[in-house]
Amino acid sequence: GEIEWDCDCPGKMRPCDHIAAAAIAVGQSEAGGDAAAGDPSSASGDAASAEAAPKPLPRVEDTWRHVVYRFSKVEGGLQLRRFIVAGDGGETPLEGTLSGLLARPAEARTLQIEQYDLQADLLMGGPGARGVLPPTKLDALLRVLVGARLVFLDGRPVAMAEEEVLPQALVEDRGDGVVVTIRRDARITDVPSAGVVLCGDALLRHGENELCGGWLQNLPIVNGYSAAQLGEVTTRVVPELLRRMGVEIKSKRLPRIERGIEPRMVLELNQLGAALSVLPTLVYGNPPCARIDDGRLLHLGGPVPVRDEPAERRLIERLRGDLDLIPGRRSTFEGADTALLVEKLRRWRGDMTGDAAKLVGAKVRLVPRLQVREATAAGVPDVRFQMVFDVVSEGTASGTRTVDAGAVVRAWQEGLGLVPLDGGGWAPLPQKWLDQHGGLVAHLLAARDGDGRVANHALPDLGRLCGDLDQPPPMALGRLAPLA
């Protein structure tokens, strides 16, 4: 029956070198055995047996051919030529495409290729170019050839790795300020082409080429900062360098840089009379060690955080979506807008400072309280009243603060849901009570003079309000009854 072959080697190509060698060996062994069985002179002696001995088996490396990549330095950069190397070491230039060679069965039978060979062939796109490789094509080739074994530079074997080499920054003290130096990686031994460096035996891509120059001709870059600019170095220069390259800080004047400090949005609320002022700020740390102003990090004290800009954007989008506010811009709300904002703030899941605790923290309610004083002068009734609303906090027996009834009624008439409190904060209006008694209270307040005396025609209304509040009516109301 048919013989099945398999191999436990890690190679991706099937059949692999090992299966092919085994098949060749078996085939030659069978051929030698058949020849010996059919030869009548096979027993003619030791000399004849020696002549009929099978030839040595060919080695696997002598059987298969591979693609070799030879980079060479020329004026202006690197050029690449590909060769097909045979087992005996002989090389044949690959003048066309690898795909064209594979289309010829006689050539393809002994050609072993890898996935990166096919990808490189697509990038080369046609006969091997003798000119300088453009930087974009060279960058793509270096990415494709990662892990390739048969790569040479000017005849010297080189390793192909994924690493992208970056410049290095050094921050050190100088005078009363600091100096920031951006320099090449110390491992670089040569720059054979723009954007490509040689580090020992490894041919690697180089990053930050706009800053360094393709040939690293801009390095070193040295910038000095005075003592007055240390804040800028700490909050802007160093975090930006950390985002782009390795940074070594030898300066003893700069605060430490710390990763993992998360950004958060803080609302500062301040009461301005009957208005509410809100200032959102984007900060790092609790308490804040840095603040973001117009996209720049301002150091406030303590460690300098490494910015998390995606998290910052999410916080800004949430602030706009939930409260329609912009960080760093103060907004003032009046009238009905204040009540609407307060309702949103009650649902806001974030930090608040200033009057926020008074506004959305403790629950308070307004309780009406009426005081009536009366006297008689020359037989004329003199009735005065004062009405306030006690501010009662949840769990407190009696209020320690009051709100004038005039302010409460005005807020009710304007359709507001809140009234400002003396000393800061707001309280929700007793809407149900005002819907029932607000018109009567407004009438009594209008019938009262500056000394608090109520006009006689309004005394019946005052008596009705007293009854609603379970208080005795003024005695003067009884004397006026016969006149009604």
C-alpha positions as CSV (number, residue, x, y, z in Angstrom):
1,G,0.0,0.0,0.0
2,E,0.9,3.7,0.0
3,I,3.4,4.9,2.6
4,E,2.4,7.9,4.6
5,W,5.0,10.4,5.8
6,D,5.0,12.8,8.7
7,C,7.6,14.8,10.7
8,D,7.5,16.4,14.1
9,C,9.9,19.3,13.1
10,P,8.6,22.9,13.6
11,G,8.9,23.7,9.9
12,K,5.8,25.0,8.1
13,M,6.6,23.5,4.7
14,R,5.4,19.9,3.8
15,P,7.2,17.9,2.7
16,C,10.1,19.3,4.9
17,D,13.8,18.6,4.4
18,H,13.7,15.6,6.7
19,I,10.8,13.9,4.8
20,A,12.5,14.6,1.5
21,A,15.8,13.1,2.7
22,A,14.1,10.0,4.0
23,A,12.3,9.4,0.8
24,I,15.5,9.8,-1.2
25,A,17.3,7.4,1.1
26,V,14.5,4.7,0.9
27,G,14.3,5.1,-2.9
28,Q,18.0,4.6,-3.3
29,S,18.1,1.6,-0.9
30,E,15.4,-0.1,-2.8
31,A,17.1,0.6,-6.1
32,G,20.4,-0.9,-4.9
33,G,18.7,-4.0,-3.5
34,D,16.9,-4.7,-6.7
35,A,20.1,-4.4,-8.7
36,A,21.9,-6.8,-6.4
37,A,19.2,-9.4,-6.7
38,G,19.1,-9.4,-10.5
39,D,22.9,-9.6,-11.0
40,P,24.2,-13.2,-11.5
41,S,27.7,-12.2,-10.8
42,S,26.9,-10.8,-7.4
43,A,28.7,-13.6,-5.6
44,S,31.9,-13.4,-7.7
45,G,34.0,-12.2,-4.8
46,D,34.9,-9.4,-2.4
47,A,36.2,-7.1,-5.2
48,A,32.9,-7.3,-7.2
49,S,30.9,-6.7,-4.0
50,A,32.9,-3.6,-3.3
51,E,32.3,-2.3,-6.8
52,A,28.5,-2.9,-6.4
53,A,28.4,-1.0,-3.0
54,P,25.7,1.8,-3.0
55,K,26.8,5.4,-3.4
56,P,26.6,7.7,-0.3
57,L,23.2,9.3,0.3
58,P,23.0,13.0,-0.7
59,R,22.7,15.4,2.1
60,V,19.5,17.4,2.6
61,E,21.3,20.7,2.3
62,D,22.7,19.5,-1.1
63,T,19.2,18.8,-2.4
64,W,17.2,22.0,-1.7
65,R,17.8,25.5,-3.0
66,H,17.0,28.7,-1.0
67,V,16.5,32.4,-1.6
68,V,19.4,34.6,-0.3
69,Y,19.0,38.3,0.3
70,R,22.1,40.4,-0.3
71,F,22.0,44.1,0.7
72,S,24.8,46.3,-0.3
73,K,25.6,49.9,0.6
74,V,25.7,52.3,-2.3
75,E,25.6,56.0,-2.6
76,G,22.3,57.2,-1.2
77,G,21.3,54.1,0.7
78,L,20.9,50.3,0.2
79,Q,20.2,48.1,-2.8
80,L,19.0,44.5,-2.7
81,R,19.7,41.6,-4.9
82,R,18.3,38.2,-4.5
83,F,20.0,34.9,-5.4
84,I,19.1,31.3,-5.5
85,V,21.8,29.3,-3.6
86,A,22.3,25.6,-4.2
87,G,23.4,23.0,-1.7
88,D,27.0,23.2,-2.9
89,G,27.1,27.0,-2.3
90,G,26.7,28.1,-5.8
91,E,24.5,31.1,-6.3
92,T,22.4,32.2,-9.3
93,P,21.0,35.7,-9.5
94,L,17.2,35.9,-9.3
95,E,16.7,38.2,-12.2
96,G,13.0,37.9,-12.5
97,T,10.3,37.3,-9.9
98,L,10.2,34.4,-7.5
99,S,6.6,33.7,-8.5
100,G,7.8,33.3,-12.1
101,L,10.4,30.8,-11.0
102,L,7.9,28.8,-9.1
103,A,5.7,28.6,-12.2
104,R,8.4,26.4,-13.8
105,P,8.0,22.8,-12.4
106,A,11.6,21.9,-13.1
107,E,12.9,24.9,-11.1
108,A,10.3,24.7,-8.4
109,R,10.9,21.0,-7.5
110,T,14.0,21.7,-5.5
111,L,13.3,25.2,-4.4
112,Q,12.3,25.6,-0.7
113,I,10.7,28.9,0.1
114,E,9.2,30.6,3.2
115,Q,6.2,32.9,3.7
116,Y,8.5,35.9,3.9
117,D,10.0,35.0,0.5
118,L,6.6,35.4,-1.1
119,Q,5.9,38.6,0.7
120,A,9.2,40.1,-0.3
121,D,8.7,39.1,-3.9
122,L,5.4,41.0,-3.9
123,L,7.2,44.1,-2.5
124,M,10.1,43.8,-5.1
125,G,7.5,43.6,-7.9
126,G,9.5,42.6,-10.9
127,P,13.1,42.1,-11.9
128,G,15.5,42.7,-9.1
129,A,16.2,46.4,-8.9
130,R,19.9,47.5,-9.0
131,G,19.1,51.1,-7.7
132,V,18.7,52.4,-4.2
133,L,15.6,51.2,-2.4
134,P,13.1,54.0,-1.5
135,P,12.8,54.4,2.3
136,T,9.1,53.3,2.3
137,K,9.9,50.1,0.4
138,L,13.0,49.4,2.5
139,D,11.0,49.8,5.7
140,A,8.4,47.3,4.4
141,L,11.1,44.8,3.4
142,L,12.7,45.0,6.9
143,R,9.3,44.3,8.5
144,V,8.7,41.3,6.1
145,L,12.1,39.8,6.5
146,V,12.0,39.6,10.3
147,G,13.3,36.1,11.3
148,A,14.9,35.4,7.8
149,R,18.2,33.6,8.1
150,L,19.9,34.2,4.7
151,V,20.3,37.9,4.8
152,F,23.6,39.7,4.2
153,L,24.9,43.2,4.3
154,D,28.0,43.7,2.1
155,G,28.7,40.0,2.5
156,R,28.3,39.9,6.2
157,P,25.4,37.9,7.7
158,V,22.9,40.1,9.6
159,A,19.9,39.3,11.9
160,M,16.5,40.7,11.2
161,A,14.4,41.6,14.3
162,E,11.1,43.4,15.0
163,E,12.7,46.0,17.3
164,E,12.4,49.7,16.2
165,V,15.4,51.6,17.5
166,L,14.6,55.0,19.1
167,P,16.7,58.0,20.2
168,Q,17.4,58.4,23.9
169,A,16.9,61.6,25.9
170,L,19.0,62.7,28.9
171,V,17.9,65.3,31.4
172,E,20.6,66.7,33.6
173,D,21.3,69.8,35.7
174,R,23.4,72.6,34.3
175,G,23.9,75.9,36.2
176,D,20.6,76.9,37.8
177,G,18.6,75.2,35.0
178,V,18.5,71.9,33.1
179,V,19.7,70.6,29.8
180,V,17.7,68.1,27.7
181,T,19.8,66.2,25.2
182,I,18.4,63.9,22.5
183,R,21.0,61.5,21.2
184,R,21.3,58.3,19.2
185,D,21.1,54.9,20.8
186,A,24.5,53.8,22.0
187,R,24.1,50.4,20.2
188,I,24.1,51.9,16.7
189,T,27.3,51.2,14.8
190,D,26.3,52.4,11.4
191,V,23.5,54.1,9.4
192,P,23.5,52.3,6.0
193,S,20.4,54.0,4.7
194,A,17.8,56.6,5.7
195,G,15.7,55.1,8.6
196,V,17.8,52.0,8.9
197,V,20.6,51.3,11.4
198,L,23.0,48.6,12.2
199,C,23.3,47.5,15.8
200,G,26.1,45.0,16.0
201,D,25.0,42.2,13.7
202,A,21.3,43.3,13.5
203,L,19.8,45.4,10.7
204,L,16.9,47.4,12.3
205,R,14.4,50.1,11.5
206,H,14.9,53.5,13.2
207,G,12.0,55.6,14.5
208,E,11.3,59.3,15.1
209,N,13.0,60.1,11.8
210,E,11.3,63.5,11.4
211,L,13.0,64.6,14.6
212,C,16.4,62.9,14.2
213,G,16.7,63.0,10.4
214,G,16.7,59.9,8.2
215,W,20.5,59.6,8.6
216,L,20.4,60.8,12.2
217,Q,22.0,64.0,11.0
218,N,20.0,66.1,13.4
219,L,21.5,64.4,16.5
220,P,22.4,65.3,19.1
221,I,19.7,67.9,19.8
222,V,20.5,70.0,22.9
223,N,18.0,72.4,24.6
224,G,18.7,74.3,27.7
225,Y,16.0,75.5,30.2
226,S,16.4,78.2,32.9
227,A,15.2,77.8,36.5
228,A,12.0,79.7,35.5
229,Q,11.2,77.1,32.9
230,L,11.5,74.0,35.1
231,G,7.7,73.8,35.3
232,E,7.5,73.5,31.6
233,V,10.2,70.9,31.5
234,T,8.4,68.8,34.1
235,T,4.9,69.2,32.8
236,R,5.4,69.3,29.0
237,V,8.8,68.4,27.8
238,V,9.5,65.3,29.8
239,P,6.0,63.7,29.5
240,E,6.2,64.3,25.7
241,L,9.6,62.6,25.5
242,L,8.4,59.7,27.6
243,R,5.7,59.1,25.2
244,R,8.1,58.9,22.2
245,M,11.4,57.5,23.5
246,G,13.4,56.4,26.5
247,V,14.3,59.1,29.0
248,E,17.0,59.1,31.6
249,I,16.7,61.8,34.3
250,K,19.8,62.7,36.2
251,S,18.5,66.1,37.3
252,K,17.9,66.5,41.0
253,R,15.7,69.6,40.4
254,L,12.8,67.9,38.7
255,P,10.0,66.1,40.6
256,R,9.7,62.4,40.0
257,I,7.6,61.1,37.1
258,E,5.0,58.5,38.0
259,R,2.9,56.2,35.8
260,G,-0.6,54.9,36.6
261,I,-2.1,58.2,38.0
262,E,-5.5,58.3,36.4
263,P,-7.2,61.5,35.2
264,R,-10.6,62.6,36.6
265,M,-13.0,65.4,36.1
266,V,-13.8,67.8,39.0
267,L,-16.6,70.3,39.1
268,E,-16.1,73.4,41.2
269,L,-19.5,74.9,42.1
270,N,-19.9,78.4,43.5
271,Q,-23.0,80.3,44.4
272,L,-23.2,83.9,43.1
273,G,-26.4,85.2,44.6
274,A,-29.3,83.3,43.0
275,A,-27.0,82.0,40.2
276,L,-24.7,79.0,40.1
277,S,-21.2,79.1,38.7
278,V,-19.6,75.9,37.5
279,L,-15.9,75.4,36.5
280,P,-15.0,71.8,35.3
281,T,-11.3,70.9,35.5
282,L,-9.5,67.9,34.2
283,V,-6.9,66.8,36.8
284,Y,-4.6,64.0,37.7
285,G,-4.4,62.5,41.2
286,N,-6.4,63.0,44.4
287,P,-5.5,65.5,45.7
288,P,-4.7,66.9,42.2
289,C,-1.0,66.8,41.3
290,A,-1.5,68.2,37.8
291,R,-4.2,69.9,35.7
292,I,-4.8,70.0,32.0
293,D,-5.2,73.5,30.6
294,D,-5.8,74.0,26.9
295,G,-4.3,70.6,26.2
296,R,-1.1,71.2,28.3
297,L,-0.3,69.6,31.6
298,L,0.2,72.1,34.5
299,H,2.1,70.7,37.4
300,L,0.5,71.5,40.8
301,G,2.9,69.6,43.1
302,G,3.9,66.1,44.0
303,P,4.8,63.6,41.2
304,V,4.4,64.4,37.5
305,P,1.9,62.0,36.0
306,V,2.3,60.3,32.6
307,R,-0.7,61.5,30.6
308,D,-3.4,59.1,29.5
309,E,-4.9,61.0,26.6
310,P,-7.5,58.4,25.5
311,A,-8.9,58.5,29.1
312,E,-8.8,62.3,29.0
313,R,-10.9,62.3,25.8
314,R,-13.5,59.9,27.3
315,L,-13.9,62.2,30.3
316,I,-14.3,65.3,28.1
317,E,-16.9,63.5,25.9
318,R,-18.9,62.4,29.0
319,L,-18.8,66.0,30.4
320,R,-20.2,67.4,27.2
321,G,-22.8,64.7,26.8
322,D,-24.1,64.7,30.4
323,L,-23.8,68.4,31.4
324,D,-23.0,70.2,28.2
325,L,-19.9,71.7,29.7
326,I,-16.3,72.2,28.6
327,P,-13.3,71.7,30.9
328,G,-11.5,74.9,31.8
329,R,-14.5,77.1,30.9
330,R,-16.6,78.6,33.6
331,S,-20.4,78.7,33.0
332,T,-23.0,80.6,35.0
333,F,-26.6,79.4,35.4
334,E,-29.6,81.5,36.5
335,G,-33.3,81.0,36.9
336,A,-34.8,77.8,35.5
337,D,-31.4,76.8,34.1
338,T,-30.1,76.4,37.7
339,A,-32.8,74.0,38.7
340,L,-32.2,72.0,35.5
341,L,-28.5,71.8,36.1
342,V,-29.0,70.7,39.7
343,E,-31.1,67.8,38.6
344,K,-28.3,66.8,36.2
345,L,-25.7,67.1,39.0
346,R,-27.7,64.7,41.1
347,R,-27.1,62.1,38.5
348,W,-23.5,63.1,37.8
349,R,-20.9,60.4,38.8
350,G,-17.9,62.6,39.4
351,D,-16.1,64.7,42.0
352,M,-17.5,68.1,43.0
353,T,-16.1,70.8,45.2
354,G,-17.2,74.2,46.5
355,D,-20.9,74.5,47.2
356,A,-21.6,71.1,45.7
357,A,-22.1,69.4,49.0
358,K,-24.7,72.0,50.0
359,L,-26.4,71.6,46.6
360,V,-26.6,67.9,46.0
361,G,-25.3,66.4,49.2
362,A,-27.6,66.7,52.3
363,K,-31.3,66.6,51.6
364,V,-33.1,69.7,52.9
365,R,-36.8,70.9,52.9
366,L,-38.5,74.2,53.6
367,V,-41.1,74.4,56.4
368,P,-43.3,77.6,56.5
369,R,-43.5,79.5,59.8
370,L,-45.8,82.4,60.5
371,Q,-45.5,85.0,63.3
372,V,-48.3,87.5,64.0
373,R,-48.1,90.5,66.3
374,E,-50.9,92.8,67.0
375,A,-51.7,95.9,69.0
376,T,-54.4,98.6,69.2
377,A,-53.7,102.3,68.8
378,A,-56.6,104.8,69.2
379,G,-59.0,102.0,68.6
380,V,-57.4,101.2,65.2
381,P,-56.1,97.6,64.8
382,D,-52.4,97.3,64.2
383,V,-51.6,93.8,62.9
384,R,-48.2,92.8,61.7
385,F,-46.8,89.5,60.5
386,Q,-43.6,87.9,59.4
387,M,-43.4,84.8,57.4
388,V,-40.2,82.7,56.8
389,F,-39.4,79.2,55.8
390,D,-37.2,77.1,58.0
391,V,-34.4,75.1,56.3
392,V,-34.7,71.6,57.8
393,S,-32.0,69.1,57.0
394,E,-32.7,65.4,57.0
395,G,-32.5,64.1,60.5
396,T,-32.6,67.5,62.2
397,A,-35.4,68.5,64.5
398,S,-35.6,72.2,63.6
399,G,-34.0,74.4,61.0
400,T,-31.1,76.7,61.9
401,R,-31.4,78.7,58.8
402,T,-34.4,80.5,57.2
403,V,-35.5,81.8,53.9
404,D,-37.7,84.9,53.5
405,A,-41.1,84.1,52.2
406,G,-40.7,86.8,49.5
407,A,-37.8,84.9,48.0
408,V,-39.7,81.6,48.1
409,V,-42.8,83.1,46.5
410,R,-40.7,84.9,43.7
411,A,-39.0,81.6,42.9
412,W,-42.4,79.9,42.8
413,Q,-43.9,82.5,40.5
414,E,-40.9,82.3,38.2
415,G,-41.4,78.6,37.8
416,L,-38.1,77.6,39.5
417,G,-37.7,74.5,41.5
418,L,-35.0,75.9,43.9
419,V,-34.4,79.0,46.0
420,P,-31.0,80.2,47.1
421,L,-30.1,80.1,50.8
422,D,-28.3,82.7,52.8
423,G,-24.7,81.4,53.4
424,G,-24.7,79.3,50.2
425,G,-26.6,76.5,48.7
426,W,-30.1,75.9,47.5
427,A,-33.2,74.3,48.7
428,P,-36.0,72.7,46.7
429,L,-39.3,74.6,46.9
430,P,-42.3,73.0,48.7
431,Q,-44.1,72.8,45.5
432,K,-47.4,71.2,46.8
433,W,-47.7,73.7,49.6
434,L,-47.1,76.7,47.4
435,D,-49.6,75.5,44.8
436,Q,-52.2,75.6,47.6
437,H,-51.2,78.7,49.5
438,G,-48.7,80.6,47.3
439,G,-51.3,82.9,45.8
440,L,-52.6,83.8,49.3
441,V,-49.1,84.5,50.7
442,A,-48.3,86.6,47.6
443,H,-51.4,88.7,48.3
444,L,-50.6,89.2,51.9
445,L,-47.0,90.2,51.2
446,A,-48.2,92.8,48.7
447,A,-50.7,94.1,51.4
448,R,-48.0,94.6,53.9
449,D,-46.1,97.9,54.3
450,G,-42.5,98.4,55.0
451,D,-43.0,98.0,58.8
452,G,-44.8,94.7,58.3
453,R,-48.2,96.1,59.1
454,V,-51.1,94.5,57.2
455,A,-53.8,96.6,55.6
456,N,-57.1,96.0,57.2
457,H,-58.7,94.7,54.0
458,A,-56.2,91.9,54.0
459,L,-56.8,90.7,57.6
460,P,-59.4,88.1,56.5
461,D,-56.8,86.6,54.2
462,L,-54.3,86.6,57.1
463,G,-56.9,84.8,59.3
464,R,-57.4,82.2,56.6
465,L,-53.7,81.6,56.3
466,C,-53.4,81.2,60.1
467,G,-56.2,78.6,60.0
468,D,-54.4,76.7,57.3
469,L,-51.2,76.7,59.5
470,D,-53.2,75.6,62.6
471,Q,-52.5,79.0,64.3
472,P,-55.1,81.2,66.0
473,P,-56.3,84.1,63.9
474,P,-55.5,87.7,65.0
475,M,-58.0,89.1,67.6
476,A,-58.5,92.2,65.5
477,L,-60.2,90.1,62.9
478,G,-63.1,89.5,65.4
479,R,-63.6,93.3,65.9
480,L,-63.8,93.8,62.2
481,A,-66.3,91.0,61.6
482,P,-69.4,93.3,62.3
483,L,-68.1,95.7,59.6
484,A,-67.8,92.9,57.0
